[in-house]
């Protein structure tokens, strides 16, 4: 089962309404993505914790409907 980029963005946006989000389908299969997520919620938070926060926003879809997600996360400059 695949997951469209729009659905990934919607889940992340629900958790981080102020986020700047870029999603790229790496293989054209709706299953392997790269995402850049920039939100104030990440300020002062470790990179590992930032990624955990994004995975939590995906509501258990990681490893199921969404096979691979390369993440870049940060707080705004």
C-alpha positions in Angstrom: 0.0 0.0 0.0 1.4 3.4 -1.0 0.8 6.9 0.5 0.4 10.0 -1.6 2.7 13.0 -0.8 -0.3 15.2 -0.1 -1.4 12.8 2.7 2.1 12.9 4.3 2.1 16.7 4.1 -1.4 16.9 5.6 -0.4 14.7 8.6 2.7 16.7 9.3 0.8 20.0 8.9 -1.8 18.9 11.4 0.9 18.4 14.0 3.0 21.5 13.0 0.6 24.1 11.4 3.4 26.7 11.0 5.8 24.3 9.2 7.4 24.8 5.9 7.2 21.4 4.3 8.7 20.0 1.1 8.0 16.5 0.0 9.8 14.7 -2.8 8.8 11.3 -4.2 12.2 9.7 -4.7 11.2 6.7 -6.8 7.9 7.7 -8.3 6.2 5.0 -6.4 4.4 6.9 -3.6 6.5 4.7 -1.2 10.0 6.3 -1.0 10.1 10.0 0.0 12.4 12.8 1.2 10.9 15.5 3.3 12.2 18.8 4.6 10.3 20.1 7.7 11.1 23.5 9.2 9.1 24.6 12.2 9.5 26.7 15.4 8.4 23.6 17.3 11.9 22.1 16.7 13.8 25.0 18.3 16.1 23.7 21.0 15.1 20.1 20.3 17.7 17.5 19.3 17.7 16.2 15.7 16.8 12.7 16.9 13.8 14.1 18.8 12.7 16.2 15.8 12.6 13.1 13.7 10.6 11.3 16.4 8.1 14.1 16.4 7.6 13.9 12.7 7.3 10.1 12.9 4.6 10.6 15.6 2.8 13.0 13.3 2.6 10.3 10.7 0.3 8.3 13.1 1.9 4.9 12.7 2.1 4.9 8.9 5.9 4.8 8.9 7.0 1.2 8.0 3.5 0.4 6.7 1.8 2.6 4.1 5.0 4.7 4.0 8.1 2.5 3.4 10.9 5.1 3.5 11.2 8.7 4.5 14.5 10.6 4.4 14.1 13.5 6.8 15.8 16.9 7.1 14.4 18.9 10.1 15.2 22.2 11.6 13.9 25.3 13.3 13.6 28.5 11.2 16.7 30.7 11.0 
